[in-house]
């Protein structure tokens, strides 16, 4: 026997077994599917079963750590409280889900026997908020060979190799392919056809560099802005050397927060930008993932 359904009265789950030449079972695998945002490692849903499956939805913290899981009726099936650095402080399972929920910070999976988080290239210890192995590239990665990130809310390290911007990169990354390699006219046509409103924020200042902003508010009430910076002039040189796009999201106070920049060959001084990702010709140049 190599595969059996779990229970004929429940959503069928494919369970596979492997045996050695002496007939001893050496592995057991249960088929489950995890869905997430294509532009991040943040989980969206877990699907159990192959026929009429159970679907559980993840509710995550800003850095992508799951804190709750609900079924299709909205009932809580798992809930966990985590420390800032990803240690599970408490969990509750109001209804039996079949197995424990082991996803932690983005790219991490909890090993319940050791308490460590498998982070692909390294293991992460949530008690000490450090990796248990040194950075594979040594001192080229910084003086602290075991550091996870400067802070766990704004940064993520899904591969265990190099930390990068979390939420800001998730938003900016959606626009990289849409804006890279296209002329301003092509992007203008795309955005206006999708309902974005075009404004000129410096129109009342003739001597200022004339940006063009495209604004759109989602159904949930979140406002995004794509700002085209055309480059500098003789009176106002551009510190970054050429034209580029800046991605904004308006926060609850009505302030525009920079989420990232998208430019092309010749974009200069990107290393001065520490608070948000910079993409040049489709490549992230100032951060990790």
N, C-alpha and C positions, 0 to 999 in steps of 0.2 A: 504494500500500500504506500503510495507516495503523496496522495492528496485526499482530503475528506472535507465535506461541509461541516461547519461548527454545530449547527442545530437546524433541523428542517423547519422549525416553527419560528426561526429568527432570520434576519437578513443573512444570506449565505456568505461566509468568509472562506476564501481559499487558504488552506493550511497545507504546506508542503514539508515533507520529511526527507532527510538524506541518511543513507546507511553505508557503513564500511563493508568490505568483503565478508566479514564474519557475521553480518546481520545486525550489528549494533548501531543504534541510531546516533548520529553525530551532529545533527542539526535539525531545527524546526523553524519554519518561516511562515508567518501569517501575513497575508496580503492586506495592506492598508494603503490609502492614498492621502497625501498631504497636498493641499493647494495653497498658493500664496501669490503675492504681488510679483509680477515678472521682473520688476525693477528693484527688488530687495529680497532679503531673506526672512522677512516677516511673514509668519503663517496666517492663512486666511481661513482654511477649513480642513477638517479631517473627515475622510470618507471611509467607513467600515463596511465591508461586504462587497459583493459583486452583483447581486440581484436584489433590487429594492433596498439599497444600502442605507445605513444610518449616517446622517450628516451632522457633524458638530462644528460650530462656528467659534473661532478664536476672537477674544477681545483682549487687545494688547496695550501695554503701556507705550508712551511716546518713543521709547527706544526699541520697541518691537518685542519685548518680553511678554509672553502670555500671562494674563492674570485671571482670566475666566474663560470657560468654554460652555456654550449653550447648544441645545438641540434645536430641531427645526420648529418646535413649538415655543421656543424662548426659555425653556426651563434650564436652570443652571445644572450642568453635569459634572463640572469640576471648577474649583476656585482656589487660587493660591495667592499668598502674600509674600512678596520678595523684598529683600534689602536692596539698597541702591546699587550694590555691586553684584546682584543676581543670586544671592543665597536664598533658598526657599525657607521662609520662617514658619509658615503654616499652610496647610492645604486641607480642603474638605471636598468630599465627594458625596453630595446629597443623594444621588442615584448612582447605582453601579454602572460604570461605563465599560467594563471589561478589562481595562488595564490602566495603569497610572499614566498621567500626562507628564512626559519627560522633557519637552522642549523648554529651553530657557532663553537666555539672550540670543540674539540673532546668530544662527550658525552653530548653536550649542545644544548638546543632548546630555541629559543627566545620567550618570552611572550611579544607580542607587546603592550599590555595594561599597563604593569608595567615596561617594559624595562629590566626585570631580565631574566637571563638564567636558565632554568630548568636543573639541573645537577644531576638528579636522587635522591640522598640522601639529597642534599641541593640545595639552590638557590644561583646563583653567580651574583654579581652586577658588571658589566663591568665599571661603572663610578668610583667606588672606588677600583676596582681590588681585591675584597675580597668576600668571602661567606657572606651571611646574617645570617647564623646560625653558632654556634660554632661547632668545630670538635666533632663528636659523642663520641670519646674516650677520650675527655678532654685533660689534660696536657700530657698524654702519647703520643699524636701526635705532641707535640712540644709546645713551649711557646706562639706562635701566633695561637690562636684558630680559626682565620678567614682567614688565609693565603691560597691562591690558590696554589702557587708554588714559588720557588726562582726566576725563570724567566719563561716567557710564551712561549719561543721559543724552549727550550731544554726539557721542562717538560710538562706533561699533567695529568689531573685528571678526566677521563671520568665518574667516579662514584660519585665524590664529597666526597670521603673518604680519599684518599692518592695519592699524586702526584708521578709520575714515569717518566722515560725517554721516550721521544716521538719517534723521527725518529730512534734513535739507537736501541731502544727496538723492534721497528717494524721489523728491519732487522734481529736482533739477534734471535727473537722469531721464525722466519722461520726455524731455524736450531736446535732448542731445541730437538724436537722429533727425528730428523734424527741422532743426535750425542749422545743423552743420552742413556746409557745402552748398547752401542755397543763397540766392541773391535776396536782398531786401524786398525787391518787387515780388519774388516768388512767395516769400513768407507773408507779405502783406495780403496777397491774393488768398493764401490758405487761411489765415486768421480771420479776415473779414468774411470769408465764406462760411466760417464756423460760428459767426455771431460775436466776435470780439469787436469792441468799440475802440476806434483809434482817436487818440488825443495828443496834443502838443503841449506838454507841461511848461516849456520855456518860451511859449509864444509871446508873452508879455515882456520878454527880456531879449531884445534884438542882438545884444552882444554875447549872449550865452550860447553854448553849444546846443543846437536844437535836437533834443532827443525826440523820439516817437514812442509813445506807449500804447500798448494794446491791453485792454482791460476786459475782464469777464468775471461775473459772479456765478458760482455754481448753484444748483438747486438747494444745497445745504446751507447756503449763505456765505460761503468762503469766497473771497475776492483774490484773484490772481492778476498779476501785471507782468507783461513782457516788455522790457524797455530796450529799445534799440539805440545804442550809443554810436553815433556816426564817426567818431574819431575827433581829434583835436583840431585846432587851427593855430595860426601864427601867434595870436594873443593868448590862447589857452591850450597849451600842449596837453596831449592825452598821456597820462602816466603809463598806460598799457600799450601805447604805440599804434593801435589801429582800432577799427570798429569791432563791436562785440555786442552780445545780448546779455541782459541782466534779468534774472528771474526774481520776482517779488511775490510775497503773500502777505495780505493785510491781517494783522493780529486783532484780538478782541478789543484793543484800545483804539483801533483805527490807524495804527502806525504801519507803514510799509516796511517789511522785514526782508532783507536780501537773503535769498535762498541759494543763489549760485550765479556763475557767469559762464557763458558759452562763446568762445572765440575761435579764431583760426590762426594759421601760421603767422608769426610776427607778434603775437600777444606777449607783452613783456611784464616783468615784475609780478608774476603770479605768485611767487613765493612770499610776497608781502601780505597776501590774503590768508588769514588764519581762521576766519569764522564761517566760511562757506566754501563749497567745492568750485573748482575752476576746470572747465573742459576746453582743451585746445585741439581742434580737428578730431573731435570725438574721444579724446583720451583724457582721463582725469590726471591732472599734473601736480596737484598740491595736497593729496590725501591718499587714503587707502582705498577701500572698496567703493 
